[in-house]
């Protein structure tokens, strides 16, 4: 699972704060998913990186 792009909330284009993330484009999902959806998915199915 790899994040390819992020969209921030309206009016927060130059923000560096992760709280301002609205949605994330994940390689393999083929569409933007809300930050909360990605969080819920990872809680249910943790992804472990080896190496």
Biopython code that builds the backbone (N, CA, C, O; Angstrom):
import numpy as np
from Bio.PDB.StructureBuilder import StructureBuilder

atoms = [
    (1, "UNK", "N", (0.856, -1.166, 0.000)),
    (1, "UNK", "CA", (0.000, 0.000, 0.000)),
    (1, "UNK", "C", (0.902, 1.228, 0.000)),
    (1, "UNK", "O", (1.797, 1.364, 0.834)),
    (2, "UNK", "N", (0.646, 2.116, -0.953)),
    (2, "UNK", "CA", (1.492, 3.299, -1.086)),
    (2, "UNK", "C", (0.619, 4.502, -1.432)),
    (2, "UNK", "O", (-0.172, 4.454, -2.374)),
    (3, "UNK", "N", (0.769, 5.583, -0.664)),
    (3, "UNK", "CA", (0.056, 6.826, -0.954)),
    (3, "UNK", "C", (0.760, 7.511, -2.120)),
    (3, "UNK", "O", (1.971, 7.733, -2.081)),
    (4, "UNK", "N", (-0.004, 7.845, -3.157)),
    (4, "UNK", "CA", (0.549, 8.481, -4.351)),
    (4, "UNK", "C", (0.331, 9.989, -4.326)),
    (4, "UNK", "O", (1.226, 10.757, -4.682)),
    (5, "UNK", "N", (-0.866, 10.414, -3.903)),
    (5, "UNK", "CA", (-1.219, 11.838, -3.874)),
    (5, "UNK", "C", (-2.078, 12.107, -2.649)),
    (5, "UNK", "O", (-2.697, 11.194, -2.102)),
    (6, "UNK", "N", (-2.114, 13.356, -2.225)),
    (6, "UNK", "CA", (-3.039, 13.763, -1.172)),
    (6, "UNK", "C", (-3.778, 15.026, -1.609)),
    (6, "UNK", "O", (-3.264, 15.824, -2.393)),
    (7, "UNK", "N", (-4.980, 15.188, -1.090)),
    (7, "UNK", "CA", (-5.741, 16.420, -1.265)),
    (7, "UNK", "C", (-5.958, 17.003, 0.119)),
    (7, "UNK", "O", (-6.280, 16.284, 1.065)),
    (8, "UNK", "N", (-5.782, 18.303, 0.226)),
    (8, "UNK", "CA", (-6.024, 18.970, 1.506)),
    (8, "UNK", "C", (-7.388, 19.645, 1.486)),
    (8, "UNK", "O", (-7.997, 19.828, 0.432)),
    (9, "UNK", "N", (-7.846, 20.007, 2.662)),
    (9, "UNK", "CA", (-9.149, 20.651, 2.791)),
    (9, "UNK", "C", (-9.136, 21.998, 2.072)),
    (9, "UNK", "O", (-8.083, 22.623, 1.945)),
    (10, "UNK", "N", (-10.299, 22.447, 1.602)),
    (10, "UNK", "CA", (-10.373, 23.743, 0.917)),
    (10, "UNK", "C", (-9.793, 24.870, 1.777)),
    (10, "UNK", "O", (-10.057, 24.948, 2.977)),
    (11, "UNK", "N", (-9.007, 25.730, 1.151)),
    (11, "UNK", "CA", (-8.409, 26.864, 1.843)),
    (11, "UNK", "C", (-7.113, 26.535, 2.567)),
    (11, "UNK", "O", (-6.538, 27.400, 3.227)),
    (12, "UNK", "N", (-6.647, 25.304, 2.453)),
    (12, "UNK", "CA", (-5.435, 24.877, 3.165)),
    (12, "UNK", "C", (-4.339, 24.407, 2.219)),
    (12, "UNK", "O", (-3.520, 23.563, 2.584)),
    (13, "UNK", "N", (-4.323, 24.941, 1.030)),
    (13, "UNK", "CA", (-3.412, 24.470, -0.022)),
    (13, "UNK", "C", (-1.950, 24.429, 0.410)),
    (13, "UNK", "O", (-1.239, 23.484, 0.066)),
    (14, "UNK", "N", (-1.494, 25.415, 1.143)),
    (14, "UNK", "CA", (-0.082, 25.495, 1.513)),
    (14, "UNK", "C", (0.213, 24.953, 2.908)),
    (14, "UNK", "O", (1.328, 25.103, 3.407)),
    (15, "UNK", "N", (-0.773, 24.328, 3.537)),
    (15, "UNK", "CA", (-0.592, 23.806, 4.889)),
    (15, "UNK", "C", (0.320, 22.590, 4.895)),
    (15, "UNK", "O", (0.270, 21.762, 3.985)),
    (16, "UNK", "N", (1.133, 22.488, 5.898)),
    (16, "UNK", "CA", (2.002, 21.320, 6.094)),
    (16, "UNK", "C", (1.450, 20.424, 7.212)),
    (16, "UNK", "O", (2.069, 19.421, 7.567)),
    (17, "UNK", "N", (0.313, 20.781, 7.749)),
    (17, "UNK", "CA", (-0.286, 20.071, 8.872)),
    (17, "UNK", "C", (-1.083, 18.859, 8.385)),
    (17, "UNK", "O", (-1.915, 18.981, 7.486)),
    (18, "UNK", "N", (-0.830, 17.698, 8.975)),
    (18, "UNK", "CA", (-1.548, 16.490, 8.573)),
    (18, "UNK", "C", (-3.026, 16.537, 8.912)),
    (18, "UNK", "O", (-3.817, 15.787, 8.340)),
    (19, "UNK", "N", (-3.409, 17.407, 9.833)),
    (19, "UNK", "CA", (-4.833, 17.563, 10.169)),
    (19, "UNK", "C", (-5.624, 18.116, 8.991)),
    (19, "UNK", "O", (-6.840, 17.937, 8.924)),
    (20, "UNK", "N", (-4.956, 18.776, 8.077)),
    (20, "UNK", "CA", (-5.622, 19.401, 6.934)),
    (20, "UNK", "C", (-5.801, 18.455, 5.744)),
    (20, "UNK", "O", (-6.380, 18.847, 4.730)),
    (21, "UNK", "N", (-5.315, 17.217, 5.852)),
    (21, "UNK", "CA", (-5.488, 16.246, 4.768)),
    (21, "UNK", "C", (-6.958, 15.863, 4.674)),
    (21, "UNK", "O", (-7.586, 15.517, 5.675)),
    (22, "UNK", "N", (-7.500, 15.927, 3.464)),
    (22, "UNK", "CA", (-8.894, 15.556, 3.229)),
    (22, "UNK", "C", (-8.995, 14.136, 2.696)),
    (22, "UNK", "O", (-9.756, 13.322, 3.220)),
    (23, "UNK", "N", (-8.221, 13.838, 1.648)),
    (23, "UNK", "CA", (-8.287, 12.505, 1.048)),
    (23, "UNK", "C", (-6.919, 12.101, 0.503)),
    (23, "UNK", "O", (-6.044, 12.934, 0.267)),
    (24, "UNK", "N", (-6.770, 10.785, 0.313)),
    (24, "UNK", "CA", (-5.490, 10.205, -0.082)),
    (24, "UNK", "C", (-5.714, 9.268, -1.259)),
    (24, "UNK", "O", (-6.650, 8.468, -1.257)),
    (25, "UNK", "N", (-4.855, 9.371, -2.258)),
    (25, "UNK", "CA", (-4.901, 8.449, -3.389)),
    (25, "UNK", "C", (-3.924, 7.329, -3.095)),
    (25, "UNK", "O", (-2.715, 7.548, -3.019)),
    (26, "UNK", "N", (-4.457, 6.119, -2.929)),
    (26, "UNK", "CA", (-3.647, 4.960, -2.593)),
    (26, "UNK", "C", (-3.472, 4.099, -3.840)),
    (26, "UNK", "O", (-4.445, 3.765, -4.517)),
    (27, "UNK", "N", (-2.224, 3.745, -4.135)),
    (27, "UNK", "CA", (-1.935, 2.849, -5.247)),
    (27, "UNK", "C", (-2.676, 1.532, -5.020)),
    (27, "UNK", "O", (-2.500, 0.888, -3.985)),
    (28, "UNK", "N", (-3.485, 1.142, -5.965)),
    (28, "UNK", "CA", (-4.256, -0.087, -5.848)),
    (28, "UNK", "C", (-5.734, 0.148, -5.576)),
    (28, "UNK", "O", (-6.554, -0.719, -5.877)),
    (29, "UNK", "N", (-6.094, 1.301, -5.013)),
    (29, "UNK", "CA", (-7.510, 1.627, -4.787)),
    (29, "UNK", "C", (-8.100, 2.337, -5.998)),
    (29, "UNK", "O", (-9.311, 2.297, -6.212)),
    (30, "UNK", "N", (-7.256, 2.986, -6.789)),
    (30, "UNK", "CA", (-7.631, 3.644, -8.041)),
    (30, "UNK", "C", (-8.616, 4.801, -7.887)),
    (30, "UNK", "O", (-9.324, 5.153, -8.831)),
    (31, "UNK", "N", (-8.655, 5.380, -6.706)),
    (31, "UNK", "CA", (-9.462, 6.582, -6.479)),
    (31, "UNK", "C", (-9.033, 7.205, -5.152)),
    (31, "UNK", "O", (-8.362, 6.567, -4.341)),
    (32, "UNK", "N", (-9.431, 8.457, -4.946)),
    (32, "UNK", "CA", (-9.158, 9.102, -3.673)),
    (32, "UNK", "C", (-10.079, 8.526, -2.614)),
    (32, "UNK", "O", (-11.258, 8.281, -2.870)),
    (33, "UNK", "N", (-9.534, 8.308, -1.417)),
    (33, "UNK", "CA", (-10.307, 7.848, -0.273)),
    (33, "UNK", "C", (-10.144, 8.867, 0.840)),
    (33, "UNK", "O", (-9.064, 9.429, 1.026)),
    (34, "UNK", "N", (-11.213, 9.102, 1.574)),
    (34, "UNK", "CA", (-11.145, 10.030, 2.696)),
    (34, "UNK", "C", (-10.127, 9.524, 3.716)),
    (34, "UNK", "O", (-9.958, 8.318, 3.898)),
    (35, "UNK", "N", (-9.462, 10.453, 4.368)),
    (35, "UNK", "CA", (-8.432, 10.113, 5.351)),
    (35, "UNK", "C", (-8.986, 9.150, 6.408)),
    (35, "UNK", "O", (-8.288, 8.229, 6.831)),
    (36, "UNK", "N", (-10.209, 9.356, 6.824)),
    (36, "UNK", "CA", (-10.825, 8.509, 7.843)),
    (36, "UNK", "C", (-11.039, 7.077, 7.328)),
    (36, "UNK", "O", (-10.892, 6.115, 8.082)),
    (37, "UNK", "N", (-11.384, 6.943, 6.051)),
    (37, "UNK", "CA", (-11.565, 5.614, 5.461)),
    (37, "UNK", "C", (-10.250, 4.841, 5.434)),
    (37, "UNK", "O", (-10.220, 3.644, 5.720)),
    (38, "UNK", "N", (-9.166, 5.529, 5.089)),
    (38, "UNK", "CA", (-7.847, 4.890, 5.052)),
    (38, "UNK", "C", (-7.453, 4.459, 6.457)),
    (38, "UNK", "O", (-6.934, 3.359, 6.647)),
    (39, "UNK", "N", (-7.693, 5.313, 7.435)),
    (39, "UNK", "CA", (-7.388, 4.982, 8.835)),
    (39, "UNK", "C", (-8.157, 3.739, 9.272)),
    (39, "UNK", "O", (-7.571, 2.810, 9.828)),
    (40, "UNK", "N", (-9.462, 3.718, 9.022)),
    (40, "UNK", "CA", (-10.291, 2.574, 9.411)),
    (40, "UNK", "C", (-9.813, 1.291, 8.735)),
    (40, "UNK", "O", (-9.784, 0.234, 9.365)),
    (41, "UNK", "N", (-9.441, 1.376, 7.466)),
    (41, "UNK", "CA", (-8.937, 0.217, 6.733)),
    (41, "UNK", "C", (-7.662, -0.311, 7.379)),
    (41, "UNK", "O", (-7.508, -1.519, 7.561)),
    (42, "UNK", "N", (-6.748, 0.595, 7.728)),
    (42, "UNK", "CA", (-5.475, 0.176, 8.313)),
    (42, "UNK", "C", (-5.639, -0.392, 9.719)),
    (42, "UNK", "O", (-4.865, -1.256, 10.131)),
    (43, "UNK", "N", (-6.632, 0.083, 10.454)),
    (43, "UNK", "CA", (-6.890, -0.472, 11.787)),
    (43, "UNK", "C", (-7.365, -1.916, 11.661)),
    (43, "UNK", "O", (-6.983, -2.774, 12.458)),
    (44, "UNK", "N", (-8.197, -2.180, 10.660)),
    (44, "UNK", "CA", (-8.737, -3.539, 10.452)),
    (44, "UNK", "C", (-7.709, -4.477, 9.823)),
    (44, "UNK", "O", (-7.656, -5.660, 10.159)),
    (45, "UNK", "N", (-6.890, -3.945, 8.905)),
    (45, "UNK", "CA", (-5.924, -4.765, 8.178)),
    (45, "UNK", "C", (-4.563, -4.077, 8.179)),
    (45, "UNK", "O", (-4.181, -3.449, 7.192)),
    (46, "UNK", "N", (-3.836, -4.195, 9.278)),
    (46, "UNK", "CA", (-2.529, -3.523, 9.344)),
    (46, "UNK", "C", (-1.592, -3.966, 8.212)),
    (46, "UNK", "O", (-1.585, -5.131, 7.813)),
    (47, "UNK", "N", (-0.824, -3.036, 7.718)),
    (47, "UNK", "CA", (0.141, -3.306, 6.663)),
    (47, "UNK", "C", (1.534, -3.253, 7.282)),
    (47, "UNK", "O", (1.918, -2.256, 7.893)),
    (48, "UNK", "N", (2.268, -4.318, 7.120)),
    (48, "UNK", "CA", (3.615, -4.365, 7.666)),
    (48, "UNK", "C", (4.612, -4.311, 6.536)),
    (48, "UNK", "O", (4.449, -4.987, 5.521)),
    (49, "UNK", "N", (5.640, -3.513, 6.708)),
    (49, "UNK", "CA", (6.685, -3.371, 5.697)),
    (49, "UNK", "C", (7.929, -4.065, 6.195)),
    (49, "UNK", "O", (8.416, -3.769, 7.286)),
    (50, "UNK", "N", (8.439, -4.968, 5.421)),
    (50, "UNK", "CA", (9.682, -5.634, 5.802)),
    (50, "UNK", "C", (10.795, -5.206, 4.862)),
    (50, "UNK", "O", (10.655, -5.275, 3.641)),
    (51, "UNK", "N", (11.857, -4.781, 5.421)),
    (51, "UNK", "CA", (12.998, -4.475, 4.588)),
    (51, "UNK", "C", (13.353, -3.088, 4.526)),
    (51, "UNK", "O", (14.312, -2.726, 3.843)),
]
sb = StructureBuilder()
sb.init_structure("model")
sb.init_model(0)
sb.init_chain("A")
sb.init_seg("    ")
for serial, (resi, resn, name, xyz) in enumerate(atoms, 1):
    if name == "N":
        sb.init_residue(resn, " ", resi, " ")
    sb.init_atom(name, np.array(xyz, "f"), 0.0, 1.0, " ", f" {name:<3s}", serial, name[0])
structure = sb.get_structure()
